[in-house]
């Protein structure tokens, strides 16, 4: 399992949790880059079906997260330095979570043999 960086056709960047050999993950990255991110796709589906969730970016993003797709903040209007700072803040939060998980593994009791 690995988190791979993806830049989708809609302009969003993020990470997808992928499994399997590197060649398969690389192919999926290329495939993902040619389409909209899951949240944008979901918002469009909701809008076309007159779903009451249409336009609910937070709900779409939460569903994407639940499917192993981490999408960077929906600040499409933000550009340049502001967008980079938002991405950096998100990466710092992800790094802190990984550090917390690593500390849990290090402090866990060794399995009995």
N, C-alpha and C positions, 0 to 999 in steps of 0.2 A: 504494500500500500504506500502511496506517495501523494503529496499535494503538488500538483503541477500548475504553473502559471499559464493563464489563458487571456488573450485579448480578443474579445468577440467583435463581430461586425457592427454591432450597435454602438460601439465606442466604450463599453464597460470593460474593465479589467478585473481579474479575480483569480481564484484558485479552485481547482476541481480535485476532489479525492478520486484517485485512479488506482486500479489494481492490475496486476499482470506484468508481463515483461515490458521492458523499455520500448521496444518497437511498437507494441500495441498502444502504449501511452502516447508516444510521439504521433502516431496516426490519429488518435482521438483528439489531441491538441490541434492538429491541422484541420480536422473536421469541425471542431468547435469554433475555430477562428472564422469559418465561412458562414456562420449563422449568428442570430441574435442570442444573447444570454437567456437563460431559463426564465428569469424574472420578466424581461421584456416580452418574451414569447407568451408567458402566462398572462400578462396584462393585456396583450392583444387578443388572446383567446377570450378573456373575460369581457372585453369591450365588444367583440363581435357577437357574443352571445347575450348581450344586455345583462350581464351578471352584476349584482349589486357591489361586488368587490372591484369592479373596473375602476382603475385609477388609484387603488390602494397599494401604493408602492411597498409599504411596510409588510403587508401580508404576502405579497409576491416574493419579497426578499426572504422572509421567514421560511416560506415553503422551499425556496431554492436552498437555503441553509440546511433544511431537514433532508434534502436530497444530496448532500455532500458537495454543494456548489456554493462557494464563498464569493460573493460579488462585492466589489469595492463600492463605496458610497455613491449614491445616485446623483452626484453633483455634476451633471453633464454641462451645466452652464459654467461651472468653475473650470478654469483653465490655467495653464502655466504653473506658477509656483504654488497657488492655492490647491490645485489638484494633487501636486506632488506631496505637499504637506499632509493632505488628507490621507493619501495612500501610506505615507510614512507612519502616521499615527496608527493606522489600522495594522500595519505590519508590527509595530511595537507591541500592540495589544496581543496579537497572535504569538509573538515571541515570548511575552510574559506568560501566556497560557501554556506554551510548550515547556518553559522552565518550571512552572508549577507541576506539570505532569511528570517531568523528569525527576524532580525532587521527591515526588510521591513514590516513584519506582525505586529510587535509591534508598529511601527510608523504610520500604516495605520489608517485613521479615523474610528471611531466606526460606524457601520451601523445605519441608522436612524430607529427608531421604530415607 
